Amino acid sequence: MIHQHQAAEPNHPIVGDRVIEGEGTSQQLWQNWQGLHDLPRVRVADSFPLPQRVCIFAPHPDDEILGCGGLLQQLVANGNAILLVYVTNGTQSHPNSQVYPPQKLNIIRPQESFAALEVLNIAQQVATVALDLTDGEVFSQQAQFKEKLTAIIRPDDILVTPFIHDGHPDHEATGQVVAAFAKQQQLACYQVLIWAWHWAKPADSRIPWHCALSVDLTAEQLQRKTQAIHCFKSQISIDDSTGNLPILSAQTIARISQPWEFYLYESPV
């Protein structure tokens, strides 16, 4: 028990023990876990029926591709209207950087996101809206967030948001606000795993695998997604002014570039 208490002491005030540090769980370990391969498959035409609009929430510009780059392609092919909601513009990704100061990131990161949508060949089919919350402060801006949701979400929208326990404070705040709103309005809501792949382990009890679903990507969809991830130059480059390593390491990109995406779903009624 003492050991457990000691392990819990450095817990983050928001994400607890779901901390993103080090290299994280390897791509190979996830691939080798039979539990992933046994999860039910999503048929987009059934789960996202027309004419319903799908609203995908990105805490920062790039999360929509990291989490949903495959699903986005399938939704466009299915004919769904899509609203991509940027919660922040990701301006705090490079503290103390001379290469990527906040005012520059405010322009660069949305541009990178648009370039990624073009690589996916869906830029013209996706509507976007920026909520302009402060990067790194989404938890303290939940009231504003909910107010903005009320203005943009329609009564029959399907919502897609990061997992409420994804491990990044902005991801968790986004997930919790969107999931609570969906529950209140009785809207379908899918939670996507993004950073959870880093801190979690196969069969990790912190993830509700009983409601996990798999979206299988074709080879072409995966190739486009991987190319789209490489549009985020600011996130995949070493910062020469600080010497900091890329935000998205090669391991992180490999882990997220699988022929599947996983979503958590519980019926709203």
N, C-alpha and C positions, 0 to 999 in steps of 0.2 A: 504493500500500500504506500509505503514511503516513496518508493521508486516512482509510482504513478503520480503522486503529488508533486514530486520534483519535476517530472516530465511536463506536467500541466502548467507549472509556474510561468514560463515565458509566453503563455498564450496571448495572442493578439486580442485587443479589446473588442474587435468586431468579428474577426474570422476564427477566433479561438485556435484550435490545433490544425486548422486547414491552411497551413502556411506555405507559400510558394517560395521555396529556397532550394539551392543546390540544383542538381540535374533532374531530380524527380524520378518517378517510375518509368522504366524504359518502355519504348514502343514494343519491344519483343515480349516483355512480360504480359502486356495487355493482349497481344496477338495470340499468345499461348493459352490464355484463359478461356476454357470452354464455355464458361458462363456467358460471355459476350456473344458467342456464336449461337447460343440457344435462345436468345431473346426474340420475342415476336417482331415480325417485320411490319413496317408501315407501308400501306399502299396510299400514295398521295391522293389519288382520285377519290378514295373512300374517306380518308381522314380530313382532307381539306376540300370539301365539296363546293362546286360552283353554285352560286356566284359569290361565295363568301370571300371577303378580303382577308389577307394575312398580314399582320403587323409584326415586324421583327425588330426587337429592341437591341441596340448595340451600345453598351456603356461607353465605348470608345470606338472611333472609326477603325475597324479591322476585325472587331468581334463578330460582326455579321458574316464575314468570310471564314474566319477560323472555326466558328461554330456551325454555320449554316450554308457554307458555300455550295454544298451538294443539294440540299433542300431547296435553296433559292432557284437553282437551275430547273429542278423538277416542278416547282410551283409555276414558273413561267411556262414551261412546256404543258402544264395542266390547264393553263389559262386563268389562273387566279390573279386578281389585282393584288399588288404588294405595296405596302407602305413600310419603308425602312426608317426607323426612328433612332437618330443619334442622340443619346442622352447627354454626352459631353463631346467636346472636340478633341479630347486627349491631349490637352496642352501641357500637362505636367509630367509627361513620360520621361523627360530628360532634365532633371534638376541641375542647375548651375552650368548648363551647356551653352557654349557660344555658337555651336553649330545648329542646335535646335532649341533656341529660346521659345518661351510660350507664344509670343506674338507670331513667330514663324510657323510653329506647329499648328496654330489656329487656322492657317491657310493650307499648309502642306497635308495635314492628315485627311481632311475631307477630299482633297484632290487625289490622294492615294486611293481612297475608298472608291471614288468615281472611276479611276483607272482600273481598279480590280473588277468592278461591275462590267466594264467594257470587255475585259478579258473573258469574263463569264458569258459575254454576249447577251447581257440582259439589261444594260444601262437604260435603254429606252423604255423598258417595261416596268421599271421600278420607280415609284414616287418616293421622295425623301423629305424628312423634316428634321431640323435640329432644335432640340429643347434648350440648348445653351446653358445647361447646369455646369457647375464648376468641377473640373476633373479632380478626383480625389476627395470630393466633398459631397457626394451624392447622398450619403447617409444623413447628413445634416440638412439636406434640401428636400426631404421626402414630401413635405406638405406642398411645396411648389410643383414637384414632380406630379403628384396626384392631381393637382389643379389642371396642369397641362394635359394630362391623360383625358380628363373629362371633356376637354375641348376637341380632342382629335379622334377618340375611339368611337366607333359606331356600334349599334346594338347587336349586330351579328358578326362582328370581327372575330377572327381567331388570332390569339396572341402567342408569340414565341419570344421567350426571354431567357437570359442565363439562369442557371440553377440557383435557387435561393441560398445554397451553401457552396458556391463555386470556388471560394477561397480568395478572391480579390474583393476588397471592400466595396468598390463601385459595382461589381457584378452582383454581389449579394444584395446590396441596396436596391439595384434595378430589379432583380428577381423578386424580392419581397414586395416592393411597391406594385409591380405589375401583377404578380400572382394574387395579392390581396384584392386588387381592383377587379381582376377577372372573377374571383370568387364572389365578390359583392354583386357584380353585374351578371353572374352566371354565364360567363363566356368561356369557351374552350381555351385552355392555356397549356402550351408545351414549354418545358424548361430544358435548355440545351446544356450539356456538359462541355466546358471549355478548359478552364484551369484545373478542374477536378481531376483530369487525367494526370496532372503533375503530382499532386499531393496524395491522391488516393492509391490504394492497392487493389488488385483483383479481389472481389467479394467483400470489399470494404463496407462495414456496417453503417458508415456515415452517409451512404448513398442508398436511396430506396429502390433497389434493383427490381423489386416486385412490380413497379410501374414503369420500368424502362422499356423503350421501343427502339428498334434499329431502322435507320433509313439506309438502304444499300445504294452505293454509288456505282455507276458504270465506270469503265476504265477512262472513257472520255470525260465524264463529269469530274472524276478525281484529278485528271491531268489539268483541266481548266482551273479547278480549285487550287491546286498546287501553284500553278502559274500566277493566279490572282494573289495568293499570299505574298509572292515575291514583288508585288507592286508596292508593298509597304516598306519602302527603302529606309524610312526613318526608324523603323522597328527592327530591321534585320542587319543594320550596319553598326560597326564599332564607332563610338563617338570619339573623334580625334581630339576634341577639346578637353574631355574629362578622362579619356582612356577606358570608359565604361564599355562593357561587352554589349552585344545586341540585346534588346528586350526579348526578342523571339530568337532563342538559340536554335542551332541545327536540330538538337534533340526535341525541342518544343515543336518545331515545324514538322519533324518526322512523326511525332506522336499524334499530331492533329491531321496529318495527311494520310488517313487510312481510307479504305474503300467502304467506309460506313460513317454515319453520324448517329449519336444517341441522344434521345429525348426522353424526359420523364413526363408522364401524362396521367392525370386522374380526372375522371368525368366531373363536370361542374355541377351536375345534379344527382 
